[in-house]
Amino acid sequence: MADLLKKATSPEVHRGLEGVVVDETELSVIDGSVGKLCYHGYHIEDLARHAEFEEVLYLLWHGQLPNEAEYETFVDEMADERAVDEDVLQMAETLAASDEEPMAALRTLVSMLSASDPETDADPENIDAALRKGRRITAKIPTVLAAFDRYRNGEEPLAPRDDLGHAANFLYMLNGEKPDQVAADIFDVALILHADHGLNASTFTTMVISSTYADIYNAVTGGVGALAGKWHGGANQDVMQTLIELDESGEDPLDWVKNAIDEGRRIPGFGHRVYDVKDPRAKILEEYSEDLAIESGDRKWYEYTTTIESHLLDELGLGEKGIAPNVDFYSGSVYYQLGIPIDLYTPIFAMSRVGGWVGHVLEYQAENRLIRPRAQYEGPEDTEFIPRPDR
Protein backbone atom coordinates (compact mmCIF):
# COMPACT_ATOMS: atom_id res chain seq x y z
CA MET A 1 0.00 0.00 0.00
CA ALA A 2 2.84 2.38 0.85
CA ASP A 3 4.41 1.78 -2.57
CA LEU A 4 1.10 2.44 -4.32
CA LEU A 5 0.61 5.68 -2.38
CA LYS A 6 4.14 6.76 -3.19
CA LYS A 7 3.57 6.22 -6.92
CA ALA A 8 0.28 8.08 -6.81
CA THR A 9 1.82 11.15 -5.19
CA SER A 10 5.17 11.20 -7.02
CA PRO A 11 5.73 13.53 -9.98
CA GLU A 12 6.01 11.89 -13.39
CA VAL A 13 9.61 11.11 -14.31
CA HIS A 14 10.74 12.15 -17.81
CA ARG A 15 13.94 10.24 -18.51
CA GLY A 16 16.33 12.43 -20.46
CA LEU A 17 13.86 15.32 -20.00
CA GLU A 18 12.07 14.01 -23.09
CA GLY A 19 9.06 16.12 -23.92
CA VAL A 20 9.80 18.62 -21.13
CA VAL A 21 9.72 22.28 -22.17
CA VAL A 22 12.26 24.14 -20.03
CA ASP A 23 12.46 27.52 -21.75
CA GLU A 24 11.23 29.75 -24.54
CA THR A 25 13.54 30.76 -27.39
CA GLU A 26 13.54 32.93 -30.48
CA LEU A 27 16.69 31.42 -31.97
CA SER A 28 15.48 28.40 -33.91
CA VAL A 29 12.40 26.28 -34.49
CA ILE A 30 12.03 22.80 -35.96
CA ASP A 31 8.94 21.15 -37.44
CA GLY A 32 10.04 17.57 -37.91
CA SER A 33 6.79 16.49 -39.55
CA VAL A 34 7.45 18.60 -42.65
CA GLY A 35 11.23 19.04 -42.48
CA LYS A 36 11.30 22.70 -41.50
CA LEU A 37 14.13 24.54 -39.75
CA CYS A 38 14.22 28.30 -39.17
CA TYR A 39 16.59 30.69 -37.39
CA HIS A 40 14.72 33.70 -36.03
CA GLY A 41 11.96 32.98 -38.54
CA TYR A 42 14.27 32.75 -41.56
CA HIS A 43 14.00 29.44 -43.40
CA ILE A 44 17.27 27.53 -43.46
CA GLU A 45 17.03 27.23 -47.25
CA ASP A 46 17.06 31.02 -47.64
CA LEU A 47 19.94 31.49 -45.23
CA ALA A 48 21.99 28.75 -46.88
CA ARG A 49 21.52 30.16 -50.35
CA HIS A 50 21.68 33.89 -49.69
CA ALA A 51 23.50 34.57 -46.40
CA GLU A 52 27.05 34.11 -45.15
CA PHE A 53 28.02 32.42 -41.90
CA GLU A 54 29.01 35.73 -40.32
CA GLU A 55 25.52 37.08 -41.06
CA VAL A 56 23.98 34.04 -39.38
CA LEU A 57 26.19 34.53 -36.32
CA TYR A 58 25.02 38.12 -36.12
CA LEU A 59 21.42 36.95 -36.46
CA LEU A 60 21.76 34.41 -33.65
CA TRP A 61 23.46 36.91 -31.33
CA HIS A 62 21.46 40.05 -32.14
CA GLY A 63 18.09 38.75 -33.30
CA GLN A 64 18.25 40.33 -36.73
CA LEU A 65 20.34 40.21 -39.90
CA PRO A 66 22.94 42.98 -40.16
CA ASN A 67 22.73 45.84 -42.61
CA GLU A 68 25.77 46.54 -44.76
CA ALA A 69 27.55 48.74 -42.20
CA GLU A 70 26.82 46.35 -39.33
CA TYR A 71 28.00 43.43 -41.44
CA GLU A 72 31.31 45.06 -42.36
CA THR A 73 31.98 46.02 -38.75
CA PHE A 74 31.13 42.54 -37.51
CA VAL A 75 33.33 40.81 -40.11
CA ASP A 76 36.24 43.06 -39.15
CA GLU A 77 35.70 42.36 -35.44
CA MET A 78 35.67 38.61 -36.06
CA ALA A 79 38.82 38.76 -38.19
CA ASP A 80 40.60 40.84 -35.55
CA GLU A 81 39.97 38.13 -32.93
CA ARG A 82 41.31 35.14 -34.89
CA ALA A 83 44.91 35.14 -33.67
CA VAL A 84 45.76 33.18 -30.51
CA ASP A 85 48.60 33.50 -28.01
CA GLU A 86 51.79 31.49 -28.42
CA ASP A 87 51.14 29.45 -25.28
CA VAL A 88 47.85 28.22 -26.78
CA LEU A 89 49.70 27.13 -29.93
CA GLN A 90 52.29 25.36 -27.77
CA MET A 91 49.50 23.49 -26.03
CA ALA A 92 48.05 22.52 -29.42
CA GLU A 93 51.47 21.15 -30.37
CA THR A 94 51.72 19.22 -27.11
CA LEU A 95 48.27 17.70 -27.55
CA ALA A 96 49.04 16.75 -31.15
CA ALA A 97 52.28 15.07 -30.10
CA SER A 98 50.40 13.03 -27.48
CA ASP A 99 47.89 11.74 -30.09
CA GLU A 100 45.01 13.36 -28.22
CA GLU A 101 41.58 12.92 -29.78
CA PRO A 102 40.57 16.09 -31.68
CA MET A 103 37.45 16.77 -29.59
CA ALA A 104 39.38 16.33 -26.35
CA ALA A 105 42.08 18.64 -27.72
CA LEU A 106 39.48 21.23 -28.69
CA ARG A 107 37.91 21.07 -25.23
CA THR A 108 41.29 21.76 -23.62
CA LEU A 109 42.19 24.54 -26.04
CA VAL A 110 38.84 26.34 -25.67
CA SER A 111 39.24 26.27 -21.92
CA MET A 112 42.79 27.59 -22.23
CA LEU A 113 41.67 30.53 -24.38
CA SER A 114 40.08 32.11 -21.33
CA ALA A 115 43.49 32.81 -19.78
CA SER A 116 44.34 35.36 -22.46
CA ASP A 117 40.92 36.97 -22.71
CA PRO A 118 41.22 40.71 -21.95
CA GLU A 119 37.94 40.58 -20.02
CA THR A 120 38.70 37.58 -17.83
CA ASP A 121 37.64 39.52 -14.74
CA ALA A 122 34.41 40.88 -16.25
CA ASP A 123 31.27 40.39 -14.19
CA PRO A 124 29.75 37.07 -15.40
CA GLU A 125 26.33 38.74 -15.28
CA ASN A 126 27.49 41.31 -17.84
CA ILE A 127 25.75 40.14 -21.03
CA ASP A 128 27.66 42.57 -23.24
CA ALA A 129 30.95 41.15 -21.99
CA ALA A 130 29.63 37.61 -22.53
CA LEU A 131 28.84 38.53 -26.14
CA ARG A 132 32.36 39.85 -26.73
CA LYS A 133 33.87 36.74 -25.16
CA GLY A 134 31.61 34.54 -27.25
CA ARG A 135 32.74 36.36 -30.38
CA ARG A 136 36.39 35.76 -29.44
CA ILE A 137 35.81 32.07 -28.81
CA THR A 138 33.99 31.67 -32.12
CA ALA A 139 36.72 33.50 -34.03
CA LYS A 140 39.57 31.51 -32.44
CA ILE A 141 38.21 27.96 -32.61
CA PRO A 142 39.14 27.58 -36.32
CA THR A 143 42.66 28.81 -35.54
CA VAL A 144 43.34 26.33 -32.74
CA LEU A 145 41.69 23.47 -34.60
CA ALA A 146 43.71 24.03 -37.78
CA ALA A 147 46.90 24.44 -35.73
CA PHE A 148 46.29 21.15 -33.92
CA ASP A 149 45.79 19.30 -37.21
CA ARG A 150 48.89 20.79 -38.83
CA TYR A 151 51.05 20.00 -35.80
CA ARG A 152 49.97 16.36 -35.80
CA ASN A 153 50.94 16.18 -39.49
CA GLY A 154 54.39 17.61 -38.83
CA GLU A 155 53.59 21.04 -40.23
CA GLU A 156 53.74 24.50 -38.70
CA PRO A 157 50.41 26.31 -38.20
CA LEU A 158 49.48 29.15 -40.50
CA ALA A 159 48.51 32.56 -39.19
CA PRO A 160 44.90 33.48 -39.95
CA ARG A 161 44.22 35.84 -42.82
CA ASP A 162 41.98 38.84 -42.34
CA ASP A 163 41.13 39.07 -46.05
CA LEU A 164 39.20 35.76 -46.03
CA GLY A 165 35.81 34.95 -44.57
CA HIS A 166 35.37 32.65 -41.58
CA ALA A 167 34.89 29.51 -43.69
CA ALA A 168 37.55 30.23 -46.32
CA ASN A 169 40.10 31.21 -43.66
CA PHE A 170 39.70 27.88 -41.88
CA LEU A 171 40.21 25.89 -45.09
CA TYR A 172 43.29 28.00 -45.82
CA MET A 173 44.78 27.42 -42.34
CA LEU A 174 43.98 23.71 -42.56
CA ASN A 175 45.13 22.87 -46.10
CA GLY A 176 47.78 25.53 -46.64
CA GLU A 177 46.23 27.13 -49.68
CA LYS A 178 43.42 29.52 -50.40
CA PRO A 179 40.30 27.51 -51.30
CA ASP A 180 38.53 28.12 -54.58
CA GLN A 181 35.21 29.93 -54.43
CA VAL A 182 33.13 26.76 -54.78
CA ALA A 183 34.83 25.07 -51.81
CA ALA A 184 34.66 28.22 -49.69
CA ASP A 185 30.98 28.76 -50.44
CA ILE A 186 30.02 25.15 -49.76
CA PHE A 187 31.88 25.04 -46.45
CA ASP A 188 30.26 28.33 -45.48
CA VAL A 189 26.85 26.75 -46.14
CA ALA A 190 27.78 23.72 -44.04
CA LEU A 191 28.61 26.02 -41.11
CA ILE A 192 25.27 27.81 -41.51
CA LEU A 193 23.37 24.51 -41.48
CA HIS A 194 24.95 23.38 -38.20
CA ALA A 195 24.83 26.71 -36.34
CA ASP A 196 21.74 25.98 -34.25
CA HIS A 197 19.17 23.24 -33.89
CA GLY A 198 16.83 23.73 -30.98
CA LEU A 199 17.55 22.60 -27.46
CA ASN A 200 19.91 19.72 -28.20
CA ALA A 201 22.17 18.11 -25.61
CA SER A 202 25.19 20.37 -26.06
CA THR A 203 23.10 23.56 -26.22
CA PHE A 204 21.26 22.58 -23.05
CA THR A 205 24.60 21.86 -21.39
CA THR A 206 25.86 25.36 -22.14
CA MET A 207 22.63 26.81 -20.75
CA VAL A 208 22.85 24.78 -17.54
CA ILE A 209 26.42 25.92 -16.95
CA SER A 210 25.72 29.55 -17.78
CA SER A 211 22.62 29.58 -15.56
CA THR A 212 24.99 29.39 -12.58
CA TYR A 213 26.71 32.51 -13.95
CA ALA A 214 29.84 30.58 -14.71
CA ASP A 215 31.43 32.53 -17.56
CA ILE A 216 30.93 31.67 -21.22
CA TYR A 217 34.29 29.88 -21.53
CA ASN A 218 33.04 27.34 -19.00
CA ALA A 219 29.75 27.06 -20.87
CA VAL A 220 31.32 26.52 -24.31
CA THR A 221 33.87 24.08 -22.89
CA GLY A 222 30.93 22.12 -21.49
CA GLY A 223 29.19 22.26 -24.86
CA VAL A 224 32.27 20.79 -26.56
CA GLY A 225 32.33 18.03 -23.95
CA ALA A 226 28.68 17.16 -24.56
CA LEU A 227 29.13 17.17 -28.33
CA ALA A 228 32.04 14.73 -28.03
CA GLY A 229 29.66 11.91 -27.07
CA LYS A 230 28.81 9.48 -29.89
CA TRP A 231 25.06 9.94 -29.34
CA HIS A 232 25.35 13.61 -30.28
CA GLY A 233 28.23 14.35 -32.67
CA GLY A 234 30.21 12.03 -34.90
CA ALA A 235 27.58 10.40 -37.11
CA ASN A 236 29.04 11.92 -40.27
CA GLN A 237 32.36 10.27 -39.45
CA ASP A 238 30.55 6.92 -39.42
CA VAL A 239 28.89 7.79 -42.73
CA MET A 240 32.21 8.55 -44.39
CA GLN A 241 33.84 5.41 -43.05
CA THR A 242 30.92 3.45 -44.49
CA LEU A 243 31.31 5.12 -47.89
CA ILE A 244 35.04 4.40 -47.88
CA GLU A 245 34.30 0.76 -47.07
CA LEU A 246 31.92 0.65 -50.03
CA ASP A 247 34.53 2.24 -52.28
CA GLU A 248 37.27 -0.15 -51.22
CA SER A 249 35.02 -3.17 -51.71
CA GLY A 250 34.85 -2.55 -55.44
CA GLU A 251 31.22 -3.65 -55.41
CA ASP A 252 28.39 -2.01 -57.25
CA PRO A 253 26.86 0.48 -54.74
CA LEU A 254 23.39 -1.04 -55.07
CA ASP A 255 24.68 -4.58 -54.53
CA TRP A 256 26.73 -3.39 -51.56
CA VAL A 257 23.84 -1.74 -49.76
CA LYS A 258 21.56 -4.73 -50.43
CA ASN A 259 24.16 -7.06 -48.92
CA ALA A 260 24.64 -4.73 -45.95
CA ILE A 261 20.90 -4.74 -45.24
CA ASP A 262 20.73 -8.54 -45.63
CA GLU A 263 23.51 -8.80 -43.04
CA GLY A 264 21.45 -6.72 -40.62
CA ARG A 265 23.79 -3.74 -40.69
CA ARG A 266 22.59 -0.28 -39.80
CA ILE A 267 23.41 2.40 -42.35
CA PRO A 268 24.57 5.56 -40.48
CA GLY A 269 23.10 8.93 -41.36
CA PHE A 270 19.48 7.75 -41.46
CA GLY A 271 16.87 8.78 -38.93
CA HIS A 272 16.79 11.76 -36.59
CA ARG A 273 15.28 12.34 -33.18
CA VAL A 274 13.19 15.30 -34.37
CA TYR A 275 12.57 14.65 -38.08
CA ASP A 276 9.97 12.28 -39.53
CA VAL A 277 10.97 13.24 -43.08
CA LYS A 278 14.24 14.08 -44.81
CA ASP A 279 16.28 16.60 -42.85
CA PRO A 280 16.10 19.94 -44.71
CA ARG A 281 19.83 20.37 -44.17
CA ALA A 282 20.44 17.04 -45.92
CA LYS A 283 18.49 18.26 -48.94
CA ILE A 284 20.70 21.33 -49.19
CA LEU A 285 23.95 19.43 -48.78
CA GLU A 286 22.86 16.87 -51.35
CA GLU A 287 22.73 19.68 -53.92
CA TYR A 288 26.15 20.97 -52.92
CA SER A 289 27.59 17.47 -52.95
CA GLU A 290 26.62 17.27 -56.60
CA ASP A 291 28.21 20.67 -57.21
CA LEU A 292 31.47 19.38 -55.73
CA ALA A 293 31.23 16.28 -57.89
CA ILE A 294 30.83 18.39 -61.00
CA GLU A 295 33.66 20.72 -59.96
CA SER A 296 36.11 17.87 -59.27
CA GLY A 297 34.97 15.56 -62.06
CA ASP A 298 34.62 12.74 -59.53
CA ARG A 299 31.00 11.76 -58.98
CA LYS A 300 31.51 8.56 -57.00
CA TRP A 301 30.81 9.95 -53.51
CA TYR A 302 27.66 11.68 -54.69
CA GLU A 303 26.51 8.56 -56.54
CA TYR A 304 27.23 6.33 -53.54
CA THR A 305 25.07 8.43 -51.24
CA THR A 306 22.19 8.87 -53.69
CA THR A 307 22.19 5.17 -54.55
CA ILE A 308 22.02 4.18 -50.88
CA GLU A 309 19.31 6.75 -50.18
CA SER A 310 17.22 5.68 -53.16
CA HIS A 311 17.35 2.02 -52.17
CA LEU A 312 16.51 2.60 -48.51
CA LEU A 313 13.67 5.04 -49.23
CA ASP A 314 12.19 3.77 -52.49
CA GLU A 315 12.83 0.03 -52.29
CA LEU A 316 12.67 -0.59 -48.54
CA GLY A 317 10.22 2.21 -47.75
CA LEU A 318 12.07 3.58 -44.73
CA GLY A 319 10.68 7.02 -45.45
CA GLU A 320 7.18 5.73 -44.77
CA LYS A 321 8.42 4.69 -41.33
CA GLY A 322 9.77 8.16 -40.57
CA ILE A 323 13.39 7.17 -41.22
CA ALA A 324 15.09 9.42 -43.76
CA PRO A 325 18.55 10.93 -44.38
CA ASN A 326 19.76 13.43 -41.81
CA VAL A 327 22.36 16.15 -42.26
CA ASP A 328 25.21 13.76 -41.43
CA PHE A 329 24.44 11.52 -44.39
CA TYR A 330 25.63 14.18 -46.83
CA SER A 331 27.98 16.32 -44.73
CA GLY A 332 30.47 13.45 -44.42
CA SER A 333 31.23 13.19 -48.13
CA VAL A 334 31.07 16.98 -48.56
CA TYR A 335 33.76 17.48 -45.90
CA TYR A 336 35.83 14.65 -47.38
CA GLN A 337 35.82 16.30 -50.81
CA LEU A 338 36.92 19.56 -49.17
CA GLY A 339 40.06 17.83 -47.86
CA ILE A 340 38.97 17.74 -44.23
CA PRO A 341 40.25 14.78 -42.14
CA ILE A 342 37.44 12.51 -40.98
CA ASP A 343 38.23 12.85 -37.28
CA LEU A 344 37.82 16.64 -37.55
CA TYR A 345 34.15 16.39 -38.57
CA THR A 346 32.82 16.68 -35.02
CA PRO A 347 35.19 19.53 -34.07
CA ILE A 348 33.89 21.34 -37.16
CA PHE A 349 30.39 20.72 -35.85
CA ALA A 350 31.51 22.55 -32.69
CA MET A 351 33.13 25.28 -34.79
CA SER A 352 29.68 26.01 -36.21
CA ARG A 353 27.42 25.18 -33.25
CA VAL A 354 29.32 27.56 -30.98
CA GLY A 355 27.26 30.26 -32.69
CA GLY A 356 24.08 28.71 -31.33
CA TRP A 357 25.63 28.00 -27.94
CA VAL A 358 26.60 31.64 -27.50
CA GLY A 359 23.19 32.80 -28.73
CA HIS A 360 21.32 30.62 -26.26
CA VAL A 361 23.54 31.68 -23.37
CA LEU A 362 22.89 35.35 -24.14
CA GLU A 363 19.16 34.76 -24.52
CA TYR A 364 18.83 32.71 -21.35
CA GLN A 365 20.91 35.00 -19.18
CA ALA A 366 18.75 37.96 -20.18
CA GLU A 367 16.17 36.49 -17.77
CA ASN A 368 18.37 34.04 -15.95
CA ARG A 369 17.07 31.36 -13.62
CA LEU A 370 19.29 28.66 -12.13
CA ILE A 371 18.53 25.34 -13.84
CA ARG A 372 17.99 22.97 -10.94
CA PRO A 373 15.79 19.94 -11.72
CA ARG A 374 14.94 17.26 -9.17
CA ALA A 375 15.33 13.49 -9.19
CA GLN A 376 12.76 11.04 -7.87
CA TYR A 377 14.41 9.05 -5.08
CA GLU A 378 13.86 5.28 -5.38
CA GLY A 379 16.46 3.99 -2.94
CA PRO A 380 16.19 2.32 0.47
CA GLU A 381 14.77 4.18 3.43
CA ASP A 382 15.65 4.33 7.15
CA THR A 383 18.76 2.18 6.71
CA GLU A 384 20.36 1.24 10.02
CA PHE A 385 24.01 2.31 10.33
CA ILE A 386 26.34 -0.51 11.40
CA PRO A 387 29.86 0.34 12.65
CA ARG A 388 32.64 -0.82 10.34
CA PRO A 389 34.00 -3.59 12.65
CA ASP A 390 30.52 -5.15 12.77
CA ARG A 391 29.74 -5.09 9.02
C-alpha positions in Angstrom: 0.0 0.0 0.0 2.8 2.4 0.9 4.4 1.8 -2.6 1.1 2.4 -4.3 0.6 5.7 -2.4 4.1 6.8 -3.2 3.6 6.2 -6.9 0.3 8.1 -6.8 1.8 11.2 -5.2 5.2 11.2 -7.0 5.7 13.5 -10.0 6.0 11.9 -13.4 9.6 11.1 -14.3 10.7 12.1 -17.8 13.9 10.2 -18.5 16.3 12.4 -20.5 13.9 15.3 -20.0 12.1 14.0 -23.1 9.1 16.1 -23.9 9.8 18.6 -21.1 9.7 22.3 -22.2 12.3 24.1 -20.0 12.5 27.5 -21.7 11.2 29.8 -24.5 13.5 30.8 -27.4 13.5 32.9 -30.5 16.7 31.4 -32.0 15.5 28.4 -33.9 12.4 26.3 -34.5 12.0 22.8 -36.0 8.9 21.2 -37.4 10.0 17.6 -37.9 6.8 16.5 -39.5 7.4 18.6 -42.7 11.2 19.0 -42.5 11.3 22.7 -41.5 14.1 24.5 -39.7 14.2 28.3 -39.2 16.6 30.7 -37.4 14.7 33.7 -36.0 12.0 33.0 -38.5 14.3 32.7 -41.6 14.0 29.4 -43.4 17.3 27.5 -43.5 17.0 27.2 -47.2 17.1 31.0 -47.6 19.9 31.5 -45.2 22.0 28.7 -46.9 21.5 30.2 -50.4 21.7 33.9 -49.7 23.5 34.6 -46.4 27.0 34.1 -45.1 28.0 32.4 -41.9 29.0 35.7 -40.3 25.5 37.1 -41.1 24.0 34.0 -39.4 26.2 34.5 -36.3 25.0 38.1 -36.1 21.4 36.9 -36.5 21.8 34.4 -33.7 23.5 36.9 -31.3 21.5 40.1 -32.1 18.1 38.7 -33.3 18.2 40.3 -36.7 20.3 40.2 -39.9 22.9 43.0 -40.2 22.7 45.8 -42.6 25.8 46.5 -44.8 27.5 48.7 -42.2 26.8 46.3 -39.3 28.0 43.4 -41.4 31.3 45.1 -42.4 32.0 46.0 -38.8 31.1 42.5 -37.5 33.3 40.8 -40.1 36.2 43.1 -39.2 35.7 42.4 -35.4 35.7 38.6 -36.1 38.8 38.8 -38.2 40.6 40.8 -35.5 40.0 38.1 -32.9 41.3 35.1 -34.9 44.9 35.1 -33.7 45.8 33.2 -30.5 48.6 33.5 -28.0 51.8 31.5 -28.4 51.1 29.4 -25.3 47.8 28.2 -26.8 49.7 27.1 -29.9 52.3 25.4 -27.8 49.5 23.5 -26.0 48.0 22.5 -29.4 51.5 21.2 -30.4 51.7 19.2 -27.1 48.3 17.7 -27.6 49.0 16.8 -31.2 52.3 15.1 -30.1 50.4 13.0 -27.5 47.9 11.7 -30.1 45.0 13.4 -28.2 41.6 12.9 -29.8 40.6 16.1 -31.7 37.5 16.8 -29.6 39.4 16.3 -26.4 42.1 18.6 -27.7 39.5 21.2 -28.7 37.9 21.1 -25.2 41.3 21.8 -23.6 42.2 24.5 -26.0 38.8 26.3 -25.7 39.2 26.3 -21.9 42.8 27.6 -22.2 41.7 30.5 -24.4 40.1 32.1 -21.3 43.5 32.8 -19.8 44.3 35.4 -22.5 40.9 37.0 -22.7 41.2 40.7 -21.9 37.9 40.6 -20.0 38.7 37.6 -17.8 37.6 39.5 -14.7 34.4 40.9 -16.3 31.3 40.4 -14.2 29.7 37.1 -15.4 26.3 38.7 -15.3 27.5 41.3 -17.8 25.7 40.1 -21.0 27.7 42.6 -23.2 31.0 41.1 -22.0 29.6 37.6 -22.5 28.8 38.5 -26.1 32.4 39.8 -26.7 33.9 36.7 -25.2 31.6 34.5 -27.3 32.7 36.4 -30.4 36.4 35.8 -29.4 35.8 32.1 -28.8 34.0 31.7 -32.1 36.7 33.5 -34.0 39.6 31.5 -32.4 38.2 28.0 -32.6 39.1 27.6 -36.3 42.7 28.8 -35.5 43.3 26.3 -32.7 41.7 23.5 -34.6 43.7 24.0 -37.8 46.9 24.4 -35.7 46.3 21.2 -33.9 45.8 19.3 -37.2 48.9 20.8 -38.8 51.0 20.0 -35.8 50.0 16.4 -35.8 50.9 16.2 -39.5 54.4 17.6 -38.8 53.6 21.0 -40.2 53.7 24.5 -38.7 50.4 26.3 -38.2 49.5 29.1 -40.5 48.5 32.6 -39.2 44.9 33.5 -40.0 44.2 35.8 -42.8 42.0 38.8 -42.3 41.1 39.1 -46.1 39.2 35.8 -46.0 35.8 35.0 -44.6 35.4 32.6 -41.6 34.9 29.5 -43.7 37.6 30.2 -46.3 40.1 31.2 -43.7 39.7 27.9 -41.9 40.2 25.9 -45.1 43.3 28.0 -45.8 44.8 27.4 -42.3 44.0 23.7 -42.6 45.1 22.9 -46.1 47.8 25.5 -46.6 46.2 27.1 -49.7 43.4 29.5 -50.4 40.3 27.5 -51.3 38.5 28.1 -54.6 35.2 29.9 -54.4 33.1 26.8 -54.8 34.8 25.1 -51.8 34.7 28.2 -49.7 31.0 28.8 -50.4 30.0 25.2 -49.8 31.9 25.0 -46.5 30.3 28.3 -45.5 26.9 26.8 -46.1 27.8 23.7 -44.0 28.6 26.0 -41.1 25.3 27.8 -41.5 23.4 24.5 -41.5 24.9 23.4 -38.2 24.8 26.7 -36.3 21.7 26.0 -34.3 19.2 23.2 -33.9 16.8 23.7 -31.0 17.5 22.6 -27.5 19.9 19.7 -28.2 22.2 18.1 -25.6 25.2 20.4 -26.1 23.1 23.6 -26.2 21.3 22.6 -23.1 24.6 21.9 -21.4 25.9 25.4 -22.1 22.6 26.8 -20.7 22.8 24.8 -17.5 26.4 25.9 -17.0 25.7 29.5 -17.8 22.6 29.6 -15.6 25.0 29.4 -12.6 26.7 32.5 -13.9 29.8 30.6 -14.7 31.4 32.5 -17.6 30.9 31.7 -21.2 34.3 29.9 -21.5 33.0 27.3 -19.0 29.8 27.1 -20.9 31.3 26.5 -24.3 33.9 24.1 -22.9 30.9 22.1 -21.5 29.2 22.3 -24.9 32.3 20.8 -26.6 32.3 18.0 -24.0 28.7 17.2 -24.6 29.1 17.2 -28.3 32.0 14.7 -28.0 29.7 11.9 -27.1 28.8 9.5 -29.9 25.1 9.9 -29.3 25.3 13.6 -30.3 28.2 14.3 -32.7 30.2 12.0 -34.9 27.6 10.4 -37.1 29.0 11.9 -40.3 32.4 10.3 -39.5 30.5 6.9 -39.4 28.9 7.8 -42.7 32.2 8.6 -44.4 33.8 5.4 -43.0 30.9 3.5 -44.5 31.3 5.1 -47.9 35.0 4.4 -47.9 34.3 0.8 -47.1 31.9 0.6 -50.0 34.5 2.2 -52.3 37.3 -0.2 -51.2 35.0 -3.2 -51.7 34.8 -2.6 -55.4 31.2 -3.6 -55.4 28.4 -2.0 -57.2 26.9 0.5 -54.7 23.4 -1.0 -55.1 24.7 -4.6 -54.5 26.7 -3.4 -51.6 23.8 -1.7 -49.8 21.6 -4.7 -50.4 24.2 -7.1 -48.9 24.6 -4.7 -46.0 20.9 -4.7 -45.2 20.7 -8.5 -45.6 23.5 -8.8 -43.0 21.4 -6.7 -40.6 23.8 -3.7 -40.7 22.6 -0.3 -39.8 23.4 2.4 -42.3 24.6 5.6 -40.5 23.1 8.9 -41.4 19.5 7.7 -41.5 16.9 8.8 -38.9 16.8 11.8 -36.6 15.3 12.3 -33.2 13.2 15.3 -34.4 12.6 14.6 -38.1 10.0 12.3 -39.5 11.0 13.2 -43.1 14.2 14.1 -44.8 16.3 16.6 -42.9 16.1 19.9 -44.7 19.8 20.4 -44.2 20.4 17.0 -45.9 18.5 18.3 -48.9 20.7 21.3 -49.2 24.0 19.4 -48.8 22.9 16.9 -51.4 22.7 19.7 -53.9 26.1 21.0 -52.9 27.6 17.5 -52.9 26.6 17.3 -56.6 28.2 20.7 -57.2 31.5 19.4 -55.7 31.2 16.3 -57.9 30.8 18.4 -61.0 33.7 20.7 -60.0 36.1 17.9 -59.3 35.0 15.6 -62.1 34.6 12.7 -59.5 31.0 11.8 -59.0 31.5 8.6 -57.0 30.8 9.9 -53.5 27.7 11.7 -54.7 26.5 8.6 -56.5 27.2 6.3 -53.5 25.1 8.4 -51.2 22.2 8.9 -53.7 22.2 5.2 -54.5 22.0 4.2 -50.9 19.3 6.8 -50.2 17.2 5.7 -53.2 17.4 2.0 -52.2 16.5 2.6 -48.5 13.7 5.0 -49.2 12.2 3.8 -52.5 12.8 0.0 -52.3 12.7 -0.6 -48.5 10.2 2.2 -47.7 12.1 3.6 -44.7 10.7 7.0 -45.4 7.2 5.7 -44.8 8.4 4.7 -41.3 9.8 8.2 -40.6 13.4 7.2 -41.2 15.1 9.4 -43.8 18.5 10.9 -44.4 19.8 13.4 -41.8 22.4 16.1 -42.3 25.2 13.8 -41.4 24.4 11.5 -44.4 25.6 14.2 -46.8 28.0 16.3 -44.7 30.5 13.5 -44.4 31.2 13.2 -48.1 31.1 17.0 -48.6 33.8 17.5 -45.9 35.8 14.7 -47.4 35.8 16.3 -50.8 36.9 19.6 -49.2 40.1 17.8 -47.9 39.0 17.7 -44.2 40.2 14.8 -42.1 37.4 12.5 -41.0 38.2 12.8 -37.3 37.8 16.6 -37.6 34.2 16.4 -38.6 32.8 16.7 -35.0 35.2 19.5 -34.1 33.9 21.3 -37.2 30.4 20.7 -35.8 31.5 22.5 -32.7 33.1 25.3 -34.8 29.7 26.0 -36.2 27.4 25.2 -33.3 29.3 27.6 -31.0 27.3 30.3 -32.7 24.1 28.7 -31.3 25.6 28.0 -27.9 26.6 31.6 -27.5 23.2 32.8 -28.7 21.3 30.6 -26.3 23.5 31.7 -23.4 22.9 35.3 -24.1 19.2 34.8 -24.5 18.8 32.7 -21.3 20.9 35.0 -19.2 18.7 38.0 -20.2 16.2 36.5 -17.8 18.4 34.0 -16.0 17.1 31.4 -13.6 19.3 28.7 -12.1 18.5 25.3 -13.8 18.0 23.0 -10.9 15.8 19.9 -11.7 14.9 17.3 -9.2 15.3 13.5 -9.2 12.8 11.0 -7.9 14.4 9.0 -5.1 13.9 5.3 -5.4 16.5 4.0 -2.9 16.2 2.3 0.5 14.8 4.2 3.4 15.6 4.3 7.1 18.8 2.2 6.7 20.4 1.2 10.0 24.0 2.3 10.3 26.3 -0.5 11.4 29.9 0.3 12.7 32.6 -0.8 10.3 34.0 -3.6 12.6 30.5 -5.2 12.8 29.7 -5.1 9.0 
